[in-house]
Amino acid sequence: MRSPDPAVVQRAPFHPLLAKELWEVASGRALWTMLLIVCPLVGYSFFQAAALYSEASSAARDSPLLASGLSPFDGVLVPTFGALYVAVTLLFPFVAIRTLGREKETGALRLLVQLPYRVPTLITAKMTAIFGAWLAVVIPACSALAIWLMLGGHLYLPETLDLLLGHLLYGLLVGAIALFAASISESSATAAGEVEYFYGGRSDKSRSTSHREVLPLIYALAGRQAPTPIAGEDYPGYPLLANASPALAWFLGGLPLLIVVAWWWSRRPPQIAAQLIKHGGQP
């Protein structure tokens, strides 16, 4: 039974719980399988976006009017991170569900809630583990940004950080929904989240978390028209003639190889210190 002494709950260290949650995510197949899928998906999207951007830059080399329409954010970053968006939407829920679904299936959750931790602390640890998994998943897309800079491409820091923040919030949203679905499901296999929206006495359902579907749904429930985009200032454009073909070797060979090595290392059994074996487990 849970200890009734609140002081015991407050003295419980957080780092062992966090290490346990991070190990649960890292030791599962879902994260590593997703990483292996994300590498070619993001890499090919980046290659195609860079190739199309280079062709458009070639046509706009002598035309300032055409060059003003060349934005690395729209032409390269959005398509590259669009591949990440698809992967997070379809695959990341399986990574997040493991943080709770596995414990429910094995009965470990009943033991976990008896430890001297508050429920918000347990949720914080699981969401932190989900955040760590997202950081791993975003590595291929961030490497695409580094390759774009090495090719001589332009990146505007505020809008790039805004893009990363948006994908982070979306990843945490997907993880939170998956965690909630796992909490109300009997097993991981049945944890499919369907979101129901209520506003003003009206309701609607959707399985999508895309803003392209969710925002029109919310505005429709509120009985309001979606706002129109505000026109901005003239954009100078950043044309670039670059060959991104060598980057495919990184996304299809180098990075997947590193992921496989990291996967193998995470599956190794923990080593016991020699002094513990010598003294029979006594430090």
ChimeraX attribute file (.defattr): number of C-alpha atoms within 10 A of each C-alpha:
attribute: neighborCount
match mode: 1-to-1
recipient: residues
	/A:1	8
	/A:2	11
	/A:3	12
	/A:4	9
	/A:5	9
	/A:6	11
	/A:7	10
	/A:8	11
	/A:9	15
	/A:10	12
	/A:11	10
	/A:12	14
	/A:13	11
	/A:14	14
	/A:15	10
	/A:16	11
	/A:17	18
	/A:18	19
	/A:19	12
	/A:20	14
	/A:21	22
	/A:22	20
	/A:23	14
	/A:24	17
	/A:25	22
	/A:26	21
	/A:27	17
	/A:28	17
	/A:29	15
	/A:30	18
	/A:31	23
	/A:32	22
	/A:33	15
	/A:34	19
	/A:35	25
	/A:36	19
	/A:37	14
	/A:38	26
	/A:39	27
	/A:40	21
	/A:41	21
	/A:42	28
	/A:43	25
	/A:44	20
	/A:45	23
	/A:46	31
	/A:47	22
	/A:48	17
	/A:49	21
	/A:50	27
	/A:51	18
	/A:52	15
	/A:53	23
	/A:54	20
	/A:55	16
	/A:56	19
	/A:57	22
	/A:58	16
	/A:59	13
	/A:60	20
	/A:61	15
	/A:62	10
	/A:63	11
	/A:64	12
	/A:65	13
	/A:66	16
	/A:67	21
	/A:68	15
	/A:69	19
	/A:70	22
	/A:71	18
	/A:72	21
	/A:73	16
	/A:74	13
	/A:75	18
	/A:76	25
	/A:77	22
	/A:78	18
	/A:79	19
	/A:80	27
	/A:81	23
	/A:82	18
	/A:83	21
	/A:84	22
	/A:85	21
	/A:86	15
	/A:87	19
	/A:88	23
	/A:89	18
	/A:90	12
	/A:91	19
	/A:92	25
	/A:93	26
	/A:94	24
	/A:95	24
	/A:96	30
	/A:97	27
	/A:98	24
	/A:99	26
	/A:100	23
	/A:101	26
	/A:102	17
	/A:103	17
	/A:104	18
	/A:105	12
	/A:106	10
	/A:107	11
	/A:108	12
	/A:109	14
	/A:110	11
	/A:111	10
	/A:112	13
	/A:113	14
	/A:114	12
	/A:115	15
	/A:116	21
	/A:117	21
	/A:118	16
	/A:119	10
	/A:120	9
	/A:121	14
	/A:122	18
	/A:123	14
	/A:124	14
	/A:125	22
	/A:126	25
	/A:127	20
	/A:128	16
	/A:129	24
	/A:130	28
	/A:131	19
	/A:132	14
	/A:133	22
	/A:134	21
	/A:135	13
	/A:136	16
	/A:137	23
	/A:138	22
	/A:139	15
	/A:140	25
	/A:141	25
	/A:142	16
	/A:143	17
	/A:144	23
	/A:145	21
	/A:146	13
	/A:147	17
	/A:148	21
	/A:149	12
	/A:150	10
	/A:151	15
	/A:152	11
	/A:153	18
	/A:154	17
	/A:155	17
	/A:156	9
	/A:157	9
	/A:158	9
	/A:159	11
	/A:160	15
	/A:161	11
	/A:162	11
	/A:163	15
	/A:164	16
	/A:165	12
	/A:166	12
	/A:167	19
	/A:168	16
	/A:169	12
	/A:170	18
	/A:171	25
	/A:172	19
	/A:173	14
	/A:174	22
	/A:175	28
	/A:176	19
	/A:177	21
	/A:178	26
	/A:179	27
	/A:180	17
	/A:181	23
	/A:182	27
	/A:183	16
	/A:184	12
	/A:185	16
	/A:186	13
	/A:187	19
	/A:188	21
	/A:189	11
	/A:190	12
	/A:191	21
	/A:192	17
	/A:193	19
	/A:194	13
	/A:195	14
	/A:196	10
	/A:197	13
	/A:198	12
	/A:199	13
	/A:200	8
	/A:201	7
	/A:202	10
	/A:203	12
	/A:204	13
	/A:205	12
	/A:206	14
	/A:207	12
	/A:208	13
	/A:209	16
	/A:210	13
	/A:211	11
	/A:212	9
	/A:213	12
	/A:214	17
	/A:215	13
	/A:216	14
	/A:217	18
	/A:218	18
	/A:219	14
	/A:220	15
	/A:221	17
	/A:222	14
	/A:223	11
	/A:224	10
	/A:225	9
	/A:226	12
	/A:227	7
	/A:228	6
	/A:229	6
	/A:230	5
	/A:231	6
	/A:232	6
	/A:233	5
	/A:234	8
	/A:235	12
	/A:236	14
	/A:237	18
	/A:238	17
	/A:239	25
	/A:240	22
	/A:241	18
	/A:242	17
	/A:243	12
	/A:244	19
	/A:245	15
	/A:246	10
	/A:247	19
	/A:248	17
	/A:249	13
	/A:250	19
	/A:251	25
	/A:252	16
	/A:253	13
	/A:254	13
	/A:255	19
	/A:256	21
	/A:257	14
	/A:258	11
	/A:259	17
	/A:260	15
	/A:261	11
	/A:262	13
	/A:263	18
	/A:264	11
	/A:265	11
	/A:266	14
	/A:267	12
	/A:268	9
	/A:269	7
	/A:270	7
	/A:271	6
	/A:272	9
	/A:273	10
	/A:274	10
	/A:275	11
	/A:276	11
	/A:277	11
	/A:278	10
	/A:279	9
	/A:280	9
	/A:281	11
	/A:282	8
	/A:283	9
